Amino acid sequence: MYKPLQLTTFLLVCLVLIASCRPSVAGTPVTDEEFDAAVAEAHDTLGTLREALLSPRESYDFIGLKVRFIGETTYEDTWTQPVDYFNGYFTIRMIDGVLLDPGLNTERMVVIPLKRVLDWVIVKDDGTLIGGYTIKLSYEHMTPEEKEEFLRVTGYRLK
């Protein structure tokens, strides 16, 4: 009579231990390997961005390109607005200024090589993201409270 109860209790304890041992990324920093994989995925899917530049849909609220600007000893990753793509180069419009170069201020048009592109995103009018691989990676590493605040502030809809 007590053996089934003991076995059930043992199985429940094992299940809880196994579930608690599963690695969780929430609240941990993004690793270089994870970041590099997100950048590779963004590069593999750049065709979607180029199509959106050629024929944007009315449902697109924002089309963005994350670019790395490199200084002598440091770098800065920032979101920009792609305007055109030709032969391995994007023409972008600066959304924010870059601290590394005071000449790269808001609204400035800049031509950058494809190798400096880190990510791309299309934000639809309902908040759905297409692309945004580094955004989604950062989201995976947020605590539940940070995720809630992030979604509240940005209005994004992430799966």
C-alpha positions in Angstrom: 0.0 0.0 0.0 2.8 2.5 0.8 5.1 1.3 -2.0 3.2 3.1 -4.8 3.0 6.2 -2.7 6.8 6.1 -2.0 7.5 5.4 -5.7 5.3 8.3 -6.8 7.0 10.7 -4.3 10.4 9.5 -5.4 9.5 10.1 -9.1 8.1 13.6 -8.3 11.3 14.5 -6.4 13.4 13.2 -9.3 11.4 15.2 -11.8 11.8 18.4 -9.7 15.5 17.9 -9.4 15.9 17.2 -13.2 13.8 20.3 -14.0 15.8 22.5 -11.7 19.1 21.2 -13.1 18.1 22.2 -16.6 20.3 25.2 -17.6 18.5 28.5 -17.7 19.9 31.5 -19.5 17.6 34.0 -17.8 19.6 36.6 -16.0 23.0 35.5 -17.5 25.2 37.4 -19.9 25.1 36.7 -23.6 28.2 34.7 -24.6 30.4 35.6 -27.6 29.4 32.3 -29.2 25.7 33.0 -28.9 26.2 36.5 -30.3 28.2 35.3 -33.2 25.5 32.7 -34.0 22.8 35.4 -33.9 24.9 37.6 -36.3 25.5 34.6 -38.6 21.7 34.0 -38.7 21.1 37.6 -39.5 23.6 37.5 -42.4 22.0 34.2 -43.7 18.6 35.9 -43.8 19.5 39.3 -45.2 17.6 38.6 -48.3 14.4 39.3 -46.4 15.7 42.8 -45.5 16.7 43.5 -49.1 13.2 42.5 -50.3 11.7 44.8 -47.7 13.8 47.7 -48.9 12.7 47.1 -52.5 9.0 46.7 -51.7 8.1 47.7 -48.1 4.7 46.8 -46.8 2.3 49.2 -45.2 2.3 47.0 -42.1 6.0 47.8 -41.5 6.5 50.4 -38.8 10.3 50.3 -38.8 13.1 48.7 -40.8 16.4 48.7 -39.0 20.0 47.6 -39.4 22.4 47.1 -36.5 25.9 48.2 -37.4 29.3 48.1 -35.7 31.3 51.3 -35.7 34.9 50.7 -34.8 37.3 53.1 -33.1 41.0 52.7 -32.3 40.5 50.7 -29.1 36.7 50.1 -28.8 33.6 49.7 -30.9 29.9 50.8 -30.7 26.9 48.8 -32.0 24.0 50.9 -32.9 20.7 50.6 -34.8 20.4 52.6 -38.0 17.9 52.8 -40.8 18.9 51.1 -44.1 18.1 53.2 -47.2 19.7 51.2 -50.0 21.8 48.1 -50.7 24.2 47.7 -53.6 27.1 45.4 -54.3 28.0 44.5 -50.7 27.4 48.0 -49.2 24.4 49.5 -47.3 23.6 53.1 -47.4 22.2 53.9 -43.9 20.6 56.8 -42.1 21.9 57.4 -38.6 19.1 57.3 -36.0 21.3 58.2 -33.1 24.7 59.7 -32.9 27.8 57.6 -32.3 30.2 58.6 -29.5 33.2 57.2 -31.4 32.8 59.8 -34.2 31.0 63.1 -33.6 30.5 63.4 -37.4 28.2 60.3 -37.3 25.2 62.2 -35.9 21.5 61.8 -36.3 20.1 61.9 -39.9 23.6 61.5 -41.5 23.8 59.2 -44.4 26.7 56.7 -44.3 27.8 53.9 -46.6 29.0 50.8 -44.7 30.3 47.4 -45.9 28.2 44.3 -45.3 30.9 42.9 -42.9 29.9 45.7 -40.3 26.3 44.6 -40.3 25.4 42.7 -37.1 21.6 42.4 -37.4 18.5 43.6 -39.1 14.9 43.9 -38.0 11.5 44.7 -39.4 8.9 45.8 -36.8 5.4 45.4 -38.0 2.6 47.7 -36.8 1.3 45.0 -34.4 4.8 44.8 -32.7 5.8 41.6 -34.3 9.5 41.4 -35.1 10.9 39.8 -38.3 14.6 39.2 -37.9 16.0 41.0 -34.8 18.2 38.0 -33.9 20.4 40.0 -31.4 17.2 41.5 -29.8 15.7 38.0 -29.4 19.0 36.7 -27.9 19.1 39.5 -25.4 15.5 38.8 -24.5 16.2 35.2 -23.8 18.8 36.2 -21.3 16.5 38.6 -19.4 14.9 37.8 -16.1 11.1 37.5 -16.1 10.8 41.0 -14.7 13.2 42.4 -17.3 11.2 40.7 -20.1 8.0 42.1 -18.8 9.4 45.6 -18.7 11.1 45.3 -22.1 7.8 44.2 -23.8 5.9 47.0 -22.0 8.4 49.7 -23.1 9.0 48.5 -26.7 5.6 47.2 -27.5 7.3 44.2 -29.2 5.5 40.9 -29.5 8.0 38.1 -29.1 7.3 34.4 -29.1 
